[in-house]
């Protein structure tokens, strides 16, 4: 069981030729590999994914499914308590309740490959 360090939140590939190659070959870039790894490792983990379930309607509830902890600096932003809910809130609803681990991994990989 590997643990992923949350400090790598801002991994991006700024090289345009790399983005072109990944699209052409149908492979994931570094940022999407990182997101896919976090999703597979912490899918439905109650330590980091707390469902917003209060009865009053707020902007926070309308915009997201999981509670994102507050942070004061970049270190706080890169922790798993912020990174994981942010990633899961950005996913479409139809990808959230897939019980089969292998099917889920394949669907998420296809989703990130198509979204590049």
C-alpha positions as YAML, in Angstrom:
chain: A
units: angstrom
residues:
- id: 1
  name: UNK
  ca: [0.00, 0.00, 0.00]
- id: 2
  name: UNK
  ca: [1.66, 3.17, -1.14]
- id: 3
  name: UNK
  ca: [0.92, 6.56, 0.29]
- id: 4
  name: UNK
  ca: [0.96, 9.58, -1.93]
- id: 5
  name: UNK
  ca: [2.49, 12.79, -0.64]
- id: 6
  name: UNK
  ca: [0.00, 15.64, -1.07]
- id: 7
  name: UNK
  ca: [2.69, 18.22, -1.76]
- id: 8
  name: UNK
  ca: [2.68, 17.48, -5.49]
- id: 9
  name: UNK
  ca: [-0.63, 19.24, -6.06]
- id: 10
  name: UNK
  ca: [0.72, 21.71, -8.60]
- id: 11
  name: UNK
  ca: [2.27, 19.23, -11.01]
- id: 12
  name: UNK
  ca: [1.63, 20.41, -14.51]
- id: 13
  name: UNK
  ca: [3.21, 19.81, -17.85]
- id: 14
  name: UNK
  ca: [3.94, 23.19, -19.40]
- id: 15
  name: UNK
  ca: [5.75, 21.78, -22.40]
- id: 16
  name: UNK
  ca: [3.38, 22.05, -25.35]
- id: 17
  name: UNK
  ca: [5.14, 19.35, -27.37]
- id: 18
  name: UNK
  ca: [4.63, 16.90, -24.48]
- id: 19
  name: UNK
  ca: [0.90, 17.69, -24.42]
- id: 20
  name: UNK
  ca: [0.69, 17.12, -28.18]
- id: 21
  name: UNK
  ca: [2.50, 13.78, -27.91]
- id: 22
  name: UNK
  ca: [0.30, 12.55, -25.06]
- id: 23
  name: UNK
  ca: [-2.86, 13.42, -27.00]
- id: 24
  name: UNK
  ca: [-1.57, 11.78, -30.13]
- id: 25
  name: UNK
  ca: [-0.56, 8.56, -28.36]
- id: 26
  name: UNK
  ca: [-3.59, 8.50, -26.06]
- id: 27
  name: UNK
  ca: [-1.55, 8.42, -22.85]
- id: 28
  name: UNK
  ca: [-1.96, 10.44, -19.68]
- id: 29
  name: UNK
  ca: [0.17, 13.44, -18.82]
- id: 30
  name: UNK
  ca: [1.86, 13.75, -15.42]
- id: 31
  name: UNK
  ca: [-0.92, 15.79, -13.83]
- id: 32
  name: UNK
  ca: [-3.61, 13.28, -14.84]
- id: 33
  name: UNK
  ca: [-1.46, 10.32, -13.74]
- id: 34
  name: UNK
  ca: [-1.19, 11.98, -10.33]
- id: 35
  name: UNK
  ca: [-4.97, 12.53, -10.14]
- id: 36
  name: UNK
  ca: [-5.70, 8.96, -11.28]
- id: 37
  name: UNK
  ca: [-3.32, 7.57, -8.65]
- id: 38
  name: UNK
  ca: [-5.01, 9.57, -5.90]
- id: 39
  name: UNK
  ca: [-8.47, 8.51, -7.07]
- id: 40
  name: UNK
  ca: [-7.55, 4.83, -7.14]
- id: 41
  name: UNK
  ca: [-5.81, 4.97, -3.77]
- id: 42
  name: UNK
  ca: [-8.39, 7.00, -1.83]
- id: 43
  name: UNK
  ca: [-11.72, 6.26, -3.56]
- id: 44
  name: UNK
  ca: [-14.49, 6.69, -0.93]
- id: 45
  name: UNK
  ca: [-11.98, 7.10, 1.90]
- id: 46
  name: UNK
  ca: [-13.93, 8.58, 4.84]
- id: 47
  name: UNK
  ca: [-10.77, 10.13, 6.33]
- id: 48
  name: UNK
  ca: [-10.54, 12.65, 3.49]
- id: 49
  name: UNK
  ca: [-13.94, 12.66, 1.77]
- id: 50
  name: UNK
  ca: [-16.66, 14.07, 3.99]
- id: 51
  name: UNK
  ca: [-20.04, 14.49, 2.31]
- id: 52
  name: UNK
  ca: [-21.71, 17.87, 2.75]
- id: 53
  name: UNK
  ca: [-25.06, 16.96, 4.28]
- id: 54
  name: UNK
  ca: [-26.56, 20.01, 5.96]
- id: 55
  name: UNK
  ca: [-30.13, 20.95, 5.24]
- id: 56
  name: UNK
  ca: [-29.73, 24.64, 4.39]
- id: 57
  name: UNK
  ca: [-28.79, 25.58, 0.85]
- id: 58
  name: UNK
  ca: [-25.51, 27.42, 0.46]
- id: 59
  name: UNK
  ca: [-23.10, 28.10, -2.39]
- id: 60
  name: UNK
  ca: [-20.69, 25.59, -0.90]
- id: 61
  name: UNK
  ca: [-23.31, 22.85, -0.97]
- id: 62
  name: UNK
  ca: [-24.48, 23.73, -4.46]
- id: 63
  name: UNK
  ca: [-21.00, 23.69, -5.97]
- id: 64
  name: UNK
  ca: [-19.56, 20.53, -4.44]
- id: 65
  name: UNK
  ca: [-20.31, 17.12, -2.98]
- id: 66
  name: UNK
  ca: [-17.38, 16.86, -0.55]
- id: 67
  name: UNK
  ca: [-16.18, 19.28, 2.09]
- id: 68
  name: UNK
  ca: [-12.89, 21.00, 1.21]
- id: 69
  name: UNK
  ca: [-10.94, 22.03, 4.30]
- id: 70
  name: UNK
  ca: [-9.79, 25.63, 4.62]
- id: 71
  name: UNK
  ca: [-6.13, 26.46, 4.15]
- id: 72
  name: UNK
  ca: [-3.94, 29.48, 4.80]
- id: 73
  name: UNK
  ca: [-0.87, 28.80, 2.66]
- id: 74
  name: UNK
  ca: [0.43, 26.59, -0.17]
- id: 75
  name: UNK
  ca: [1.38, 23.83, 2.25]
- id: 76
  name: UNK
  ca: [-2.23, 23.64, 3.45]
- id: 77
  name: UNK
  ca: [-3.46, 23.69, -0.14]
- id: 78
  name: UNK
  ca: [-1.26, 20.71, -1.00]
- id: 79
  name: UNK
  ca: [-2.49, 18.42, 1.79]
- id: 80
  name: UNK
  ca: [-4.74, 15.47, 1.05]
- id: 81
  name: UNK
  ca: [-7.59, 17.07, 3.06]
- id: 82
  name: UNK
  ca: [-7.77, 19.76, 0.34]
- id: 83
  name: UNK
  ca: [-6.45, 17.94, -2.74]
- id: 84
  name: UNK
  ca: [-8.73, 14.88, -2.64]
- id: 85
  name: UNK
  ca: [-12.08, 16.64, -2.18]
- id: 86
  name: UNK
  ca: [-11.10, 19.13, -4.89]
- id: 87
  name: UNK
  ca: [-10.35, 16.32, -7.35]
- id: 88
  name: UNK
  ca: [-13.50, 14.36, -6.47]
- id: 89
  name: UNK
  ca: [-15.69, 17.49, -6.69]
- id: 90
  name: UNK
  ca: [-14.42, 18.08, -10.23]
- id: 91
  name: UNK
  ca: [-15.53, 14.62, -11.42]
- id: 92
  name: UNK
  ca: [-18.87, 14.02, -13.15]
- id: 93
  name: UNK
  ca: [-21.60, 12.36, -11.09]
- id: 94
  name: UNK
  ca: [-21.77, 9.20, -13.21]
- id: 95
  name: UNK
  ca: [-18.19, 8.28, -12.18]
- id: 96
  name: UNK
  ca: [-18.81, 8.47, -8.45]
- id: 97
  name: UNK
  ca: [-20.57, 5.16, -7.66]
- id: 98
  name: UNK
  ca: [-18.69, 2.42, -9.48]
- id: 99
  name: UNK
  ca: [-18.30, -0.63, -7.21]
- id: 100
  name: UNK
  ca: [-15.90, -2.67, -9.37]
- id: 101
  name: UNK
  ca: [-12.30, -1.52, -8.82]
- id: 102
  name: UNK
  ca: [-11.01, -2.57, -12.26]
- id: 103
  name: UNK
  ca: [-13.95, -1.06, -14.15]
- id: 104
  name: UNK
  ca: [-13.58, 2.14, -12.11]
- id: 105
  name: UNK
  ca: [-9.87, 2.38, -12.93]
- id: 106
  name: UNK
  ca: [-10.55, 1.92, -16.65]
- id: 107
  name: UNK
  ca: [-13.37, 4.49, -16.71]
- id: 108
  name: UNK
  ca: [-11.29, 7.09, -14.88]
- id: 109
  name: UNK
  ca: [-8.35, 6.52, -17.20]
- id: 110
  name: UNK
  ca: [-10.62, 6.94, -20.24]
- id: 111
  name: UNK
  ca: [-12.13, 10.08, -18.70]
- id: 112
  name: UNK
  ca: [-8.72, 11.70, -18.18]
- id: 113
  name: UNK
  ca: [-7.42, 10.57, -21.57]
- id: 114
  name: UNK
  ca: [-10.44, 12.12, -23.32]
- id: 115
  name: UNK
  ca: [-10.27, 15.35, -21.29]
- id: 116
  name: UNK
  ca: [-6.67, 16.20, -22.29]
...
